[in-house]
Amino acid sequence: MTRYLITGAAGMLGRDLQHALRDREVTALSRAELDITDRDAVHAAVAGHDVVINSAAYTKVDDAETHEDDAYAVNATGPALLAEATAATGARLVTISTDYVFHGDGTSPYAEDAPTDPINAYGRTKAAGEALVREIAPDSSYIVRTAWIYGAHGPNFAATMLRLAASHDTVSVVTDQVGQPTWTGDLAARIVELLDADAPAGIYHGTNSGQGSWFDFTKAIFAEAGLDPARVLPTDSTAFVRPAPRPAYSVLGHDAWGRAGLTPLRDWREALHAAVAEGALRT
C-alpha cells in the first residue's frame, strides 16, 4: 500500500489533500508538527513513506519583501531538504509552487517550460525552490504551480469578498490583474490523479482553466452567493499600492497534462459553482 506524507497539512490545500486521500494511508503533519527547514526532522518524517506532498509555504507575499531570508528558508530550503530525503529513500515528491515565478507581463498563457522571471521576493524564493528540487530529484519530483487559490479551510480572496459584502454596500476590485481562480478541492484531486497516473516527473500547472480578472472573479462570487454583482465596482492597481508588486498577467498553460494523458482542470467558473454547491465558499 502506498504511504503518503502531507506537509503543511493544516493549510487550505493541505486539508483538501487529506480529503482527497481520505481512503489511503496518510500521515498529515502541520507546520507546528514538522519544520521542513530542519534536515534531521525532514529525513525522519519522510522515512517509511512512498509519496511526499509538500503544501507548506511562506505565503505572506508583502512580508517577504522585508523577510526574504525567512521566506527562502520555507520556500526554497524546505523543498530542497524534502527532495534530498525523498531521493535518498526512492519516494516521489510533489511540491507546490506559484504563478509568481513569472514576470506577469505576458499576453498568452505561460508554458510549463517558460523562463522564470519573478518580480517580488516571494516569487524569487519559490523559483529558487523549484530549481533546487529539479536539481536534487529531477526524475522523481513534480512541481505543481498554482494561483489564486480559494477553498473552505483557510483565509482567501473569495472569503474576504463575501465578508466585505456583509459590511459594505459595494466593493472595488481591480480589473488590470488577470489570472485563473483555482479551487483547492480541484487542485487536491488533480494531484492525486497525477500520482495515480504515474505521470512523468516535471512541472505541471495546477490552475483551473480559462481566465478572468479579480473583478470578474468577484462578480462571479457574488452571483454564486446570491448577491447582486452590480455591487462590485471596477478599479485598477493604483488604488491598492502594496509592498510587493503583483504580476499583471498570471495565466498558465496546461500542455503538460495532455502529455501525461490527463485533461486540464475545468473552467474556473464551473469550479466556483461546484465549490459553492459543496459549501467550500465561506466567510
C-alpha positions, 0 to 999 in steps of 0.5 A: 500500500502506498504511504503518503506524507502531507506537509503543511497539512493544516493549510487550505490545500493541505486539508483538501489533500487529506480529503482527497486521500481520505481512503489511503494511508496518510500521515498529515503533519502541520507546520507546528508538527514538522519544520521542513527547514530542519534536515534531521526532522525532514529525513525522519518524517519522510522515512517509511513513506512512498509519496511526499506532498509538500503544501507548506509555504511562506505565503505572506507575499508583502512580508517577504519583501522585508523577510526574504531570508525567512521566506527562502528558508520555507520556500526554497530550503524546505523543498530542497531538504524534502527532495534530498530525503525523498531521493535518498529513500526512492519516494516521489515528491510533489511540491507546490509552487506559484504563478509568481515565478513569472514576470506577469507581463505576458499576453498568452498563457505561460508554458510549463517550460517558460523562463522564470522571471519573478518580480517580488521576493516571494516569487524569487524564493519559490523559483529558487525552490523549484530549481533546487528540487529539479536539481536534487530529484529531477526524475522523481519530483513534480512541481505543481504551480498554482494561483489564486487559490480559494477553498473552505479551510483557510483565509482567501480572496473569495472569503474576504469578498463575501465578508466585505459584502456583509459590511459594505454596500459595494466593493472595488476590485481591480480589473488590470490583474488577470489570472485563473481562480483555482479551487483547492478541492480541484487542485487536491484531486488533480494531484492525486490523479497525477500520482495515480497516473504515474505521470512523468516527473516535471512541472505541471500547472495546477490552475483551473482553466480559462481566465478572468480578472479579480473583478470578474472573479468577484462578480462571479462570487457574488452571483454564486452567493446570491448577491447582486454583482452590480455591487462590485465596482471596477478599479485598477492597481493604483488604488491598492499600492502594496509592498510587493508588486503583483504580476499583471498577467498570471495565466498558465498553460496546461500542455503538460497534462495532455502529455501525461494523458490527463485533461486540464482542470475545468473552467474556473467558473464551473469550479466556483459553482461546484465549490459553492454547491459543496459549501467550500465558499465561506466567510 
